[in-house]
Amino acid sequence: MRVATPDGEATLQVPPGMTLGRSLRLKGKGWPVKDGRGDLLFTPTLKLPETLSPQERALLEQLRQARSVDPRRDWISAAAL
């Protein structure tokens, strides 16, 4: 994804399976400091669409059925600990 830095835009690679709340670092792309440049941290957020077309709903339902992992079940199991 493209992100803003003090010197313009840079490309930030978001790893597959990244969890919300995790920060990503761009080394040497932050503000100038005494011995070079600092790192720039990003915490991506998730923005869901407010409405879906019938085709989008159908595709999401196909994806839900194809998944081998139920994230809700895993979340409930972790919350019970």
Buried (B, 14 or more C-beta within 10 A) or exposed (E): EEBEBEEEEBEBEEEEEEEEEEEBEBEEBBEEEEEEBBEBEBEBEEEEEEEEEEEEEEEEEEEEEEEEEEEEEEEEEEEEE
